[in-house]
């Protein structure tokens, strides 16, 4: 027993200095570091890629309890190497080329926010329409858009927009309507100002819509239509439309979006997210817009596209007759008859600090997306 104890003590005294040094090295580095700065010179093959940029800021919020704040962050090849004071971070670097970037010295640097339930492409498309909401907003290009205080102001904005569109029967789409301020918008309000155009208005909730008589006519909705969500009064549709099943009777009749229009909508949504510090968005209605996948691919290939996008396919959309026929172009050209899963991402650069990429995985067979307080999860259906 004494020999065992003596052996243990000798081992402890021999290894303790090594463990202490290792502990100190780890203690000075914040948790979550992707790659530590090499302690020695890189190999000749890697030397050209070893430039390190140190960004300084008035405050850097890390959300790491071990190092909750800092004043400098070192970045190499799109990876954060470490945070601390400028002196600390500079001292960790050995033979690599270093650049000190002070563009944020009077600002704060925060981790990128994740928007876990968004409809980016729908949002971008709606911004090409008419804003009919209560509060002031900023358009993707930075233009301030005035909110509307009264229902009459909403009607006048839509009337003006309808008057500017060529009288050829094209659709007028508006969005952001808030009945808590204006009351509902029945067909009786929209018909006199439509100028012959079908009108489709999105409630800010994105679960309620309003349409005029021309839109109902094109959608084939009559007094006898039994689709759940077509609100009626005294047996006649009022113009209010609730939830997906009813809305898609109208959406199926909207004109197709060309690739240029949809790419602009995708980029606009990325700019809107990035402006408020969001660097990752989840599209919880992927599949509702034909051509959406190609637009995401094109956007993700652009190094200036500012956000990551996680695609959650809404499989019920593909099972709707006319929608299914028009949505075929959404499938990945690399994966025949497949769509990307909710766990796969189209990843683009979120900033100059992150240039990582990922290619969407694919699977054959449909999925169903289930929503819960824990977020959305995707399950493969049994066949």
C-alpha positions as CSV (number, residue, x, y, z in Angstrom):
1,X,0.0,0.0,0.0
2,X,2.9,2.4,0.9
3,X,4.5,1.6,-2.5
4,X,1.3,2.4,-4.3
5,X,0.9,5.7,-2.4
6,X,4.5,6.6,-3.0
7,X,4.1,5.9,-6.7
8,X,0.9,8.0,-6.8
9,X,2.6,11.0,-5.1
10,X,5.6,10.8,-7.4
11,X,3.3,10.8,-10.5
12,X,1.3,13.7,-9.1
13,X,4.4,15.8,-8.5
14,X,5.8,15.0,-11.9
15,X,2.6,15.8,-13.8
16,X,1.3,18.7,-11.7
17,X,3.5,21.4,-13.4
18,X,2.4,20.2,-16.8
19,X,-1.3,20.2,-15.8
20,X,-0.9,23.6,-14.3
21,X,0.6,25.0,-17.4
22,X,-2.1,23.4,-19.5
23,X,-4.8,24.8,-17.2
24,X,-3.4,28.3,-17.4
25,X,-3.3,28.2,-21.2
26,X,-6.9,27.1,-21.3
27,X,-8.0,29.5,-18.6
28,X,-6.7,32.5,-20.6
29,X,-8.6,31.4,-23.7
30,X,-12.4,31.8,-23.9
31,X,-14.4,28.7,-24.5
32,X,-15.8,28.1,-27.9
33,X,-12.6,29.0,-29.9
34,X,-12.6,27.3,-33.3
35,X,-8.9,27.3,-33.9
36,X,-6.0,28.3,-31.6
37,X,-3.3,30.5,-33.0
38,X,-0.3,28.2,-33.9
39,X,2.5,28.4,-31.4
40,X,5.1,28.0,-34.1
41,X,5.5,29.2,-37.7
42,X,3.1,27.6,-40.2
43,X,4.3,25.2,-42.8
44,X,5.4,26.8,-46.1
45,X,2.2,25.4,-47.7
46,X,0.0,27.3,-45.3
47,X,2.0,30.5,-44.9
48,X,0.0,32.4,-47.6
49,X,-3.3,31.9,-45.7
50,X,-2.1,32.9,-42.2
51,X,-2.9,36.6,-42.1
52,X,-4.7,37.5,-38.9
53,X,-7.0,40.5,-38.5
54,X,-7.6,41.9,-35.0
55,X,-10.8,44.0,-34.7
56,X,-11.0,46.4,-31.9
57,X,-14.2,47.8,-30.5
58,X,-15.6,49.9,-27.6
59,X,-17.1,46.7,-26.4
60,X,-17.2,43.1,-27.6
61,X,-20.0,41.0,-26.0
62,X,-19.1,37.3,-26.2
63,X,-22.0,35.6,-24.2
64,X,-19.2,33.5,-22.7
65,X,-19.4,33.5,-18.9
66,X,-15.7,33.0,-18.7
67,X,-14.9,36.0,-20.8
68,X,-18.2,38.0,-21.0
69,X,-16.6,41.1,-22.6
70,X,-13.5,42.1,-24.5
71,X,-12.0,44.9,-26.5
72,X,-10.3,42.9,-29.3
73,X,-11.1,39.8,-31.4
74,X,-8.6,38.0,-33.6
75,X,-9.8,36.4,-36.9
76,X,-8.0,34.2,-39.4
77,X,-9.5,32.6,-42.5
78,X,-13.0,33.3,-41.3
79,X,-12.4,31.8,-37.9
80,X,-12.4,33.6,-34.5
81,X,-9.2,32.7,-32.8
82,X,-9.7,34.5,-29.5
83,X,-10.8,37.6,-27.6
84,X,-9.4,39.7,-24.9
85,X,-7.6,43.0,-24.6
86,X,-5.6,44.2,-27.6
87,X,-2.4,43.5,-25.8
88,X,-3.5,40.0,-24.9
89,X,-4.6,39.1,-28.3
90,X,-1.6,40.6,-30.0
91,X,0.7,38.7,-27.6
92,X,-0.8,35.4,-28.6
93,X,0.3,35.8,-32.2
94,X,3.8,34.6,-33.1
95,X,5.0,34.8,-36.7
96,X,1.8,35.4,-38.6
97,X,1.1,38.6,-40.5
98,X,-1.2,40.9,-38.4
99,X,-3.5,43.7,-39.3
100,X,-5.2,45.9,-36.7
101,X,-8.7,46.9,-37.9
102,X,-10.2,49.8,-35.9
103,X,-13.4,50.4,-37.9
104,X,-15.5,49.3,-34.9
105,X,-13.5,51.2,-32.2
106,X,-16.5,53.4,-31.3
107,X,-19.0,50.6,-31.7
108,X,-20.0,47.3,-30.1
109,X,-19.5,43.9,-31.6
110,X,-22.2,41.3,-30.8
111,X,-22.6,37.7,-31.8
112,X,-24.9,37.4,-34.8
113,X,-28.5,36.8,-33.9
114,X,-30.5,33.8,-35.2
115,X,-34.0,34.4,-36.5
116,X,-35.4,30.9,-36.1
117,X,-38.8,31.4,-37.7
118,X,-38.8,33.7,-40.7
119,X,-40.2,33.8,-44.3
120,X,-37.3,35.5,-46.1
121,X,-38.4,35.2,-49.7
122,X,-42.0,36.0,-49.0
123,X,-40.9,39.0,-47.1
124,X,-38.7,40.1,-49.9
125,X,-41.5,39.6,-52.4
126,X,-44.0,41.6,-50.3
127,X,-41.5,44.5,-50.2
128,X,-42.0,44.7,-54.0
129,X,-45.7,45.4,-53.2
130,X,-47.5,48.2,-51.3
131,X,-46.9,48.7,-47.6
132,X,-50.3,49.1,-45.8
133,X,-49.2,49.0,-42.1
134,X,-49.5,51.2,-39.1
135,X,-45.8,51.8,-38.2
136,X,-42.9,53.4,-40.0
137,X,-40.5,51.0,-41.6
138,X,-37.3,51.0,-43.5
139,X,-37.2,49.5,-47.0
140,X,-34.4,47.1,-48.0
141,X,-32.6,49.9,-49.8
142,X,-32.8,52.1,-46.7
143,X,-35.7,54.3,-47.8
144,X,-38.0,55.2,-44.9
145,X,-41.6,54.2,-45.5
146,X,-44.3,56.1,-43.5
147,X,-46.8,54.1,-41.5
148,X,-50.5,54.8,-42.0
149,X,-52.5,56.0,-39.0
150,X,-56.1,55.5,-40.3
151,X,-58.0,53.1,-42.5
152,X,-58.7,56.0,-44.9
153,X,-55.0,56.5,-45.4
154,X,-54.6,52.8,-46.2
155,X,-57.4,53.0,-48.8
156,X,-55.8,56.1,-50.4
157,X,-52.4,54.5,-50.6
158,X,-53.8,51.4,-52.3
159,X,-56.0,53.5,-54.6
160,X,-53.0,55.5,-55.7
161,X,-51.0,52.4,-56.3
162,X,-53.8,50.8,-58.4
163,X,-54.1,54.0,-60.4
164,X,-50.4,53.9,-61.4
165,X,-50.5,50.3,-62.6
166,X,-51.4,49.8,-66.3
167,X,-55.1,48.8,-66.6
168,X,-54.3,45.4,-67.9
169,X,-55.7,43.3,-65.1
170,X,-52.4,42.6,-63.3
171,X,-52.5,41.9,-59.6
172,X,-51.9,44.5,-56.9
173,X,-50.4,43.0,-53.7
174,X,-50.2,44.9,-50.4
175,X,-49.0,43.8,-47.0
176,X,-48.7,44.7,-43.3
177,X,-52.4,45.5,-42.8
178,X,-53.3,45.7,-39.1
179,X,-57.1,45.3,-38.3
180,X,-56.5,46.2,-34.7
181,X,-56.0,49.8,-35.9
182,X,-58.2,49.8,-39.0
183,X,-60.8,47.2,-38.6
184,X,-61.2,44.5,-41.3
185,X,-60.9,45.3,-45.0
186,X,-63.9,43.8,-46.7
187,X,-64.5,43.6,-50.5
188,X,-66.8,46.7,-50.2
189,X,-63.7,48.8,-49.3
190,X,-61.5,47.4,-52.0
191,X,-63.8,47.1,-55.0
192,X,-64.3,50.9,-55.6
193,X,-60.5,51.6,-55.6
194,X,-59.3,48.6,-57.6
195,X,-59.2,50.2,-61.1
196,X,-60.0,46.8,-62.5
197,X,-57.1,45.0,-60.8
198,X,-57.4,42.0,-58.5
199,X,-56.2,43.0,-55.1
200,X,-54.7,40.7,-52.5
201,X,-53.6,42.2,-49.1
202,X,-51.6,40.4,-46.4
203,X,-52.4,40.9,-42.8
204,X,-49.3,41.6,-40.7
205,X,-49.8,38.2,-39.0
206,X,-49.3,36.4,-42.4
207,X,-52.2,34.2,-41.4
208,X,-55.1,36.4,-42.6
209,X,-55.6,38.0,-46.0
210,X,-58.1,40.3,-47.8
211,X,-59.1,40.4,-51.4
212,X,-61.5,42.2,-53.7
213,X,-64.2,40.8,-55.9
214,X,-62.0,40.6,-58.9
215,X,-59.5,38.4,-57.0
216,X,-62.4,36.2,-55.8
217,X,-63.6,35.8,-59.4
218,X,-60.1,34.8,-60.7
219,X,-59.7,32.3,-57.7
220,X,-63.1,30.8,-58.6
221,X,-64.5,31.5,-55.1
222,X,-68.2,31.8,-55.0
223,X,-71.0,31.9,-52.4
224,X,-71.1,28.1,-52.6
225,X,-67.3,27.5,-52.1
226,X,-66.8,25.4,-49.0
227,X,-63.1,26.0,-48.4
228,X,-62.3,26.4,-44.7
229,X,-61.1,29.9,-44.1
230,X,-63.2,31.8,-46.6
231,X,-65.0,34.1,-44.1
232,X,-68.7,34.6,-44.9
233,X,-71.5,36.7,-43.7
234,X,-75.1,35.9,-44.6
235,X,-73.7,33.2,-46.8
236,X,-71.5,35.5,-48.9
237,X,-67.7,35.9,-48.7
238,X,-66.8,39.1,-46.9
239,X,-63.3,39.4,-48.5
240,X,-61.5,38.1,-45.5
241,X,-59.4,34.9,-45.9
242,X,-58.0,32.9,-43.0
243,X,-55.0,30.5,-43.0
244,X,-53.1,28.6,-45.6
245,X,-55.8,26.4,-47.2
246,X,-58.0,29.4,-48.2
247,X,-55.1,31.6,-49.0
248,X,-53.6,29.2,-51.6
249,X,-56.8,29.3,-53.6
250,X,-55.6,32.9,-54.4
251,X,-51.8,32.4,-54.3
252,X,-52.1,29.7,-57.0
253,X,-53.5,32.3,-59.4
254,X,-50.8,34.9,-58.8
255,X,-48.4,35.3,-61.7
256,X,-45.2,33.4,-61.6
257,X,-42.1,35.3,-60.4
258,X,-39.1,35.5,-62.8
259,X,-35.7,34.6,-61.5
260,X,-34.4,38.2,-61.5
261,X,-37.4,39.3,-59.4
262,X,-37.0,36.4,-56.9
263,X,-33.3,36.9,-56.6
264,X,-33.8,40.6,-55.7
265,X,-36.4,39.5,-53.1
266,X,-34.0,37.1,-51.6
267,X,-31.2,39.6,-51.4
268,X,-33.5,42.3,-50.0
269,X,-34.6,39.9,-47.2
270,X,-30.9,39.3,-46.4
271,X,-30.3,43.0,-46.2
272,X,-33.3,43.5,-43.9
273,X,-32.1,40.8,-41.5
274,X,-28.5,41.9,-41.6
275,X,-29.4,45.5,-40.8
276,X,-30.7,44.4,-37.4
277,X,-27.8,42.1,-36.6
278,X,-29.4,38.8,-37.7
279,X,-26.8,36.6,-39.5
280,X,-28.8,33.4,-39.7
281,X,-32.4,33.0,-40.8
282,X,-34.6,29.9,-41.1
283,X,-37.1,29.9,-43.9
284,X,-40.1,28.1,-42.4
285,X,-42.1,28.2,-45.6
286,X,-39.6,27.0,-48.1
287,X,-41.3,25.6,-51.1
288,X,-44.1,28.1,-51.3
289,X,-42.4,30.1,-54.1
290,X,-41.4,28.3,-57.3
291,X,-37.8,28.9,-58.1
292,X,-36.9,29.7,-54.5
293,X,-34.2,27.1,-54.3
294,X,-32.3,28.5,-57.3
295,X,-32.6,32.0,-55.9
296,X,-31.1,30.8,-52.6
297,X,-28.3,29.0,-54.4
298,X,-27.4,32.1,-56.4
299,X,-27.5,34.4,-53.4
300,X,-25.4,32.0,-51.3
301,X,-22.7,31.9,-54.0
302,X,-22.4,35.7,-53.7
303,X,-19.7,36.5,-51.0
304,X,-21.6,39.7,-50.2
305,X,-24.8,38.0,-49.3
306,X,-24.9,38.8,-45.6
307,X,-26.8,35.9,-44.0
308,X,-27.0,32.1,-43.6
309,X,-30.3,30.5,-44.6
310,X,-31.6,27.3,-43.2
311,X,-34.4,25.8,-45.4
312,X,-37.4,24.1,-43.8
313,X,-39.6,22.7,-46.6
314,X,-43.3,23.0,-46.1
315,X,-44.3,19.7,-47.7
316,X,-48.0,20.3,-47.6
317,X,-47.5,22.9,-50.3
318,X,-46.1,20.4,-52.8
319,X,-49.2,18.3,-52.3
320,X,-51.5,21.0,-53.6
321,X,-52.4,20.3,-57.3
322,X,-51.6,23.5,-59.1
323,X,-49.0,24.6,-56.6
324,X,-47.3,21.2,-57.0
325,X,-47.1,21.6,-60.7
326,X,-45.6,25.0,-60.5
327,X,-43.2,24.2,-57.7
328,X,-41.2,21.5,-59.5
329,X,-38.4,24.0,-60.3
330,X,-37.6,24.2,-56.6
331,X,-35.8,20.8,-56.6
332,X,-32.1,20.7,-56.4
333,X,-30.3,20.2,-59.7
334,X,-27.8,18.0,-57.9
335,X,-30.3,15.7,-56.3
336,X,-33.0,14.6,-58.7
337,X,-36.6,14.6,-57.3
338,X,-35.3,15.8,-53.9
339,X,-35.5,18.9,-51.7
340,X,-33.1,20.0,-48.9
341,X,-33.9,18.9,-45.4
342,X,-34.6,21.3,-42.5
343,X,-31.3,20.3,-41.0
344,X,-29.3,21.2,-44.1
345,X,-28.3,24.8,-44.8
346,X,-27.5,27.0,-47.7
347,X,-24.7,28.9,-46.0
348,X,-23.3,32.1,-47.2
349,X,-21.0,34.6,-45.5
350,X,-22.5,36.4,-42.5
351,X,-19.7,39.0,-42.4
352,X,-16.1,39.5,-43.2
353,X,-15.4,37.5,-40.1
354,X,-17.2,34.4,-41.5
355,X,-16.6,33.0,-45.0
356,X,-17.7,29.4,-44.4
357,X,-19.8,27.5,-46.9
358,X,-22.0,24.4,-46.9
359,X,-23.8,22.6,-49.6
360,X,-27.4,21.5,-48.9
361,X,-27.8,17.8,-48.2
362,X,-30.7,16.1,-50.0
363,X,-33.0,13.1,-49.4
364,X,-35.6,11.3,-51.4
365,X,-39.1,11.2,-50.1
366,X,-41.3,13.9,-48.5
367,X,-41.1,15.3,-45.0
368,X,-43.5,16.9,-42.6
369,X,-42.4,19.9,-40.5
370,X,-43.7,19.9,-37.0
371,X,-43.7,23.1,-34.9
372,X,-43.3,23.0,-31.1
373,X,-42.1,25.3,-28.3
374,X,-38.7,23.7,-28.9
375,X,-38.6,24.9,-32.5
376,X,-39.2,23.1,-35.8
377,X,-38.0,19.6,-36.5
378,X,-38.3,17.6,-39.6
379,X,-39.2,14.0,-39.8
380,X,-39.2,11.7,-42.8
381,X,-42.6,10.1,-43.5
382,X,-42.7,6.3,-43.5
383,X,-43.5,4.9,-46.9
